[in-house]
């Protein structure tokens, strides 16, 4: 039987959402990669699977599949798209609500401007919890590469992230560097590789090469990790505008063991039917 899907995006990071609370569909790595293929499938960066919540206090539960068929641990842009979908379908109203993500419970708050603010949890910097097998020196990791020694920050937002500060994020070598860092053995689970250009203490430019998806127009958890890493080293303030190729996000983090929040857009594109 055909399965209804929904095409959505958050700041250009695009998704195919399948609501499997009311329809059946078996997804595996091969089928996920076929759906995500931009020539032979629907085309997307990630697939969002919506299921019934295990705890009735939460609006729903979701899982994330990358375009290569691998599973992801967190996706801030995807969470906002799920929020918009639930709002459109009448499952939630204008009050804050929670979702069960692969990395734990998150809270979303609909904003009056149509965007959503997401409580993304507390950034994790302990090397074993990122995870990264290198030892930091002044909170930075030194990684040998074909371009010489790279100094990276690293953090987990439910999935692993690395960050390299650049003078110019229009650097043509970023895709190649991103692929190298993202799959380097020092990251046992791979990582999303971010490249940040600091404009001032309240604004950065960011490009992200995501594990399992390649470079995307936006990465919500990547923006969160970038601000957390830069805030921890004192290079940005507690509210930062993150300018991504597909749009901009506002990240707030007071620091220490406080919750980090992300505010940004979610857009509904179209609905279609997928033949099994």
C-alpha positions in Angstrom: 0.0 0.0 0.0 1.2 3.5 -0.7 2.7 5.3 2.3 2.1 9.1 2.9 5.2 11.1 3.3 5.9 14.8 4.1 8.7 16.9 2.6 10.0 19.6 5.0 13.1 21.6 5.7 14.6 23.7 8.5 16.9 26.4 7.1 17.5 24.3 4.0 18.3 21.1 5.9 15.7 18.9 4.2 13.7 15.9 5.4 11.3 13.2 4.4 9.0 12.7 7.4 7.0 9.4 7.7 4.4 9.3 10.4 4.2 5.6 11.3 1.8 6.1 14.2 -1.1 5.4 11.8 0.5 3.6 8.9 2.9 0.6 8.5 6.3 0.8 6.7 9.4 -1.2 7.2 12.6 0.9 6.9 16.1 -0.4 6.7 19.4 1.1 5.7 19.0 0.2 2.0 15.5 1.5 1.7 16.4 4.7 3.6 19.3 5.4 1.2 16.9 4.8 -1.8 14.3 7.3 -0.4 17.0 9.9 0.3 18.6 9.6 -3.2 18.0 12.9 -5.0 18.0 11.2 -8.5 16.2 7.9 -7.9 14.2 8.6 -4.8 12.4 11.6 -3.1 15.7 13.2 -2.0 16.6 14.5 1.4 19.4 14.9 3.9 17.7 12.8 6.5 14.5 10.7 7.0 12.4 11.4 10.1 10.3 8.5 11.5 7.5 9.5 13.8 6.2 6.9 16.3 4.0 6.8 19.4 5.7 8.1 22.5 6.7 5.5 25.1 5.8 8.0 27.8 2.4 9.6 27.3 3.8 12.9 28.8 5.6 13.3 25.5 3.8 14.2 22.2 5.7 11.6 20.1 8.9 9.7 19.6 11.2 9.9 16.6 14.2 8.4 14.9 16.6 9.8 12.3 18.1 8.1 9.3 20.9 9.7 7.3 20.9 9.7 3.6 23.5 6.9 3.5 21.2 4.7 5.5 22.9 5.1 8.9 21.1 6.2 12.0 21.7 9.6 13.7 21.5 10.5 17.4 20.1 14.0 17.1 18.9 16.6 14.7 17.8 20.0 15.8 16.4 21.1 12.4 14.5 17.9 12.2 13.0 18.4 15.7 11.6 21.7 14.6 10.1 20.2 11.5 8.4 17.5 13.6 7.1 20.3 15.8 5.6 22.1 12.8 4.1 18.8 11.5 2.5 18.0 14.8 1.1 21.6 15.0 -0.4 21.3 11.4 -1.9 17.9 12.2 -3.5 19.3 15.4 -1.5 17.0 17.8 -0.1 20.0 19.7 -1.2 23.6 20.2 0.8 26.8 21.0 2.1 25.5 24.4 5.5 24.0 25.0 5.7 20.2 24.5 8.3 17.4 24.6 9.5 14.7 22.2 11.4 11.5 22.7 14.5 11.7 20.5 17.2 9.0 20.0 19.4 10.8 22.5 16.7 11.6 25.1 13.8 13.9 25.8 13.8 17.4 24.3 11.4 20.3 24.7 10.0 22.5 22.0 8.3 25.9 22.4 6.3 27.3 19.5 7.2 31.0 19.0 4.8 33.8 18.0 6.8 34.4 14.8 6.1 30.8 13.6 9.5 29.4 14.5 10.3 26.9 17.3 12.8 27.1 20.2 14.2 23.8 21.1 15.9 22.9 24.4 18.7 20.7 23.1 20.2 19.6 26.5 23.6 20.2 28.0 26.7 20.0 25.8 29.1 17.2 26.7 32.8 17.8 26.4 34.3 14.8 28.1 36.4 13.0 25.4 34.9 9.6 26.2 31.4 10.9 25.9 31.9 12.8 22.6 33.5 10.3 21.8 37.1 11.1 20.6 40.2 9.1 21.4 42.6 12.1 21.5 43.5 14.0 24.7 42.7 17.7 24.7 45.3 20.5 25.3 43.6 23.7 26.5 40.3 22.2 25.3 41.6 21.7 21.8 42.6 18.5 20.0 45.5 18.3 17.6 44.8 16.2 14.5 47.4 15.4 11.8 46.0 15.8 8.3 47.1 16.3 4.7 46.7 20.1 5.3 49.0 20.0 8.3 48.1 20.0 12.0 44.4 20.9 12.7 43.3 22.3 16.0 39.7 21.1 16.7 37.2 21.6 19.4 34.8 18.7 20.1 31.5 18.2 21.8 28.5 16.0 21.9 24.9 17.3 21.5 23.5 13.7 21.5 25.8 13.2 18.4 29.5 13.9 18.0 30.8 17.2 16.6 34.2 18.6 15.7 34.8 22.3 15.1 37.6 24.0 13.2 37.7 27.9 13.3 38.4 29.3 9.8 39.3 32.8 8.6 36.9 32.3 5.7 34.1 29.7 5.5 34.1 30.1 1.7 37.3 28.0 1.6 37.0 25.6 -1.3 38.7 22.8 0.7 36.0 22.6 3.3 34.1 19.6 1.7 37.4 17.6 1.5 38.4 18.6 5.0 34.9 17.8 6.3 35.0 14.3 4.7 38.4 13.7 6.2 37.5 14.8 9.8 34.1 13.2 9.8 35.4 9.7 9.1 38.7 9.9 11.0 39.4 7.0 13.3 39.9 9.3 16.3 36.1 9.6 16.2 35.0 6.0 16.8 31.4 6.9 15.8 32.3 9.4 13.2 31.4 13.1 13.7 29.8 16.1 12.1 32.6 18.4 11.1 31.9 22.1 11.5 33.8 25.1 10.1 33.2 28.4 11.8 34.1 32.0 10.9 33.7 34.3 13.9 32.3 37.7 12.8 31.9 39.1 16.3 31.0 37.9 19.8 27.3 37.6 18.8 27.6 36.2 15.3 29.3 33.4 13.4 29.2 31.9 10.0 29.1 28.1 9.9 29.3 25.2 7.4 28.8 21.6 8.5 29.8 18.3 6.8 27.5 15.8 8.5 28.4 12.2 9.0 26.2 10.0 6.8 24.9 12.9 4.8 27.7 15.1 3.6 27.6 18.9 3.6 24.1 20.2 4.3 22.7 23.7 4.1 22.2 23.7 7.9 22.9 21.5 10.9 21.0 22.4 14.1 23.0 20.3 16.5 26.1 21.4 14.6 25.2 25.1 15.3 24.6 24.2 19.0 27.9 22.4 19.3 29.8 25.2 17.6 28.4 27.9 19.9 29.1 25.6 23.0 32.7 25.1 22.0 33.3 28.7 21.2 31.4 29.9 24.3 33.4 27.6 26.5 36.7 29.1 25.3 35.3 32.6 25.8 35.2 33.6 22.1 31.4 34.3 21.9 28.6 35.6 24.1 25.7 33.6 25.5 23.4 34.5 22.6 24.8 33.9 19.1 23.3 34.3 15.6 24.6 31.4 13.5 24.5 32.1 9.8 24.4 28.9 7.7 24.2 28.6 3.9 20.4 27.8 4.2 19.4 30.3 6.8 20.1 31.4 10.4 19.6 30.0 13.9 19.8 31.7 17.3 21.7 29.7 19.9 21.6 30.5 23.6 23.8 29.0 26.2 24.7 30.5 29.6 27.5 28.0 30.0 28.5 25.5 32.6 25.8 22.8 33.1 22.9 24.9 31.8 20.5 23.8 29.0 21.3 25.1 25.5 18.5 26.3 23.3 18.1 26.7 19.6 15.6 28.9 17.8 14.9 28.6 14.1 12.4 28.1 11.2 10.6 25.0 10.0 8.9 24.9 6.6 6.4 22.4 5.1 7.0 21.8 1.4 4.7 19.1 0.1 2.9 15.8 0.8 3.2 12.7 -1.4 2.7 9.0 -1.6 5.6 6.5 -1.6 5.0 3.1 -3.2 6.3 0.3 -1.0 
